[in-house]
């Protein structure tokens, strides 16, 4: 996918051929690969089959140098700000610790890892985004009771998060959650500012187009072009237990056996599945493109991503991109 800086209105798509450096083997998932056999030194990256599966790996592992730092906010809970493969990419304005306890391997840690695990740092795996600054915003104060925000935002609601992103020019926001709404004026302000909201569709196999299964923020896609709702796939085919919707869900992304940090010192990385992982995968791709093409608008990048998908019959009526 190419978004042109020189021609802001021009978006083109290309087919990418990716070498298969390693074969994904579930029974070897926890075993780090010998770094001398591949062109990266992240010992668990070989297990991230979805980087090759989606054609992202040749960009992530490529020797491109011209990138711009991109801010990404993650509204979640259970962040481990000191995890070895994540700590260098957290923004100073995220959360600071009062007691030194930042060892919560909760949902937020896994979500952030999809976006920002460090490249060629000799630990863990690889995040999709290459030059990113993560703003970890907790929606569950009980899970990180000893973390305090530097800024004067309570972050108790989606509205608080939008205000923070608007005021601090954070134009990519990931929400791997359901059951939260925001003020219409704030949603419009964020859209007008060029912000994009990327969110998970859910894991109940429900059709979000039906009134009885309408959930937010997922279904804001119907009214706001800057909201991208993500269902799950594996090997470019639909994952049937993921929520879907021809009108209310934008795109499918890998959601099965996604590598993330573990609290088990004997098995420091493990596989997890769900649209909570598919959503930050798309957020990471969005940030990756933005880092290479900083002058591209959110609408242009969204169009580039949606137009570049490999369509499949199993996804034809499950999301807008097909």
Rosetta blueprint (number, residue, H / E / L):
1 X L
2 X E
3 X E
4 X L
5 X L
6 X L
7 X L
8 X L
9 X L
10 X L
11 X E
12 X E
13 X L
14 X L
15 X L
16 X L
17 X L
18 X L
19 X L
20 X L
21 X L
22 X L
23 X L
24 X L
25 X L
26 X H
27 X H
28 X H
29 X L
30 X L
31 X L
32 X L
33 X L
34 X L
35 X H
36 X H
37 X H
38 X L
39 X L
40 X L
41 X L
42 X L
43 X L
44 X L
45 X H
46 X H
47 X H
48 X L
49 X H
50 X H
51 X H
52 X H
53 X H
54 X L
55 X L
56 X L
57 X H
58 X H
59 X H
60 X H
61 X L
62 X L
63 X L
64 X L
65 X L
66 X L
67 X L
68 X L
69 X L
70 X E
71 X E
72 X E
73 X E
74 X E
75 X E
76 X E
77 X L
78 X L
79 X L
80 X L
81 X L
82 X L
83 X L
84 X L
85 X L
86 X L
87 X H
88 X H
89 X H
90 X E
91 X L
92 X L
93 X L
94 X L
95 X E
96 X E
97 X E
98 X L
99 X L
100 X L
101 X L
102 X L
103 X L
104 X L
105 X L
106 X L
107 X H
108 X H
109 X H
110 X H
111 X H
112 X H
113 X H
114 X H
115 X H
116 X H
117 X L
118 X L
119 X L
120 X L
121 X L
122 X L
123 X L
124 X L
125 X L
126 X L
127 X L
128 X L
129 X L
130 X L
131 X L
132 X E
133 X E
134 X E
135 X E
136 X E
137 X E
138 X E
139 X L
140 X L
141 X L
142 X L
143 X L
144 X L
145 X L
146 X L
147 X E
148 X E
149 X E
150 X L
151 X L
152 X L
153 X L
154 X L
155 X L
156 X L
157 X L
158 X H
159 X H
160 X H
161 X H
162 X H
163 X H
164 X H
165 X H
166 X H
167 X H
168 X L
169 X L
170 X L
171 X L
172 X E
173 X E
174 X E
175 X E
176 X L
177 X L
178 X L
179 X L
180 X L
181 X L
182 X L
183 X L
184 X H
185 X H
186 X H
187 X H
188 X H
189 X H
190 X H
191 X H
192 X H
193 X H
194 X L
195 X L
196 X E
197 X E
198 X E
199 X E
200 X E
201 X L
202 X L
203 X L
204 X L
205 X L
206 X L
207 X E
208 X L
209 X L
210 X L
211 X H
212 X H
213 X H
214 X L
215 X L
216 X L
217 X L
218 X H
219 X H
220 X H
221 X H
222 X H
223 X L
224 X L
225 X L
226 X L
227 X E
228 X E
229 X E
230 X E
231 X E
232 X E
233 X E
234 X E
235 X L
236 X L
237 X E
238 X E
239 X L
240 X L
241 X L
242 X L
243 X L
244 X E
245 X L
246 X L
247 X L
248 X L
249 X L
250 X L
251 X E
252 X E
253 X E
254 X E
255 X L
256 X L
257 X L
258 X E
259 X E
260 X E
261 X E
262 X L
263 X L
264 X L
265 X L
266 X L
267 X L
268 X L
269 X E
270 X E
271 X E
272 X E
273 X L
274 X L
275 X H
276 X H
277 X H
278 X H
279 X H
280 X H
281 X H
282 X H
283 X H
284 X H
285 X H
286 X H
287 X H
288 X H
289 X H
290 X H
291 X H
292 X H
293 X L
294 X L
295 X L
296 X L
297 X L
298 X H
299 X H
300 X H
301 X H
302 X H
303 X H
304 X H
305 X H
306 X H
307 X H
308 X L
309 X L
310 X L
311 X L
312 X L
313 X H
314 X H
315 X H
316 X L
317 X L
318 X L
319 X L
320 X L
321 X L
322 X L
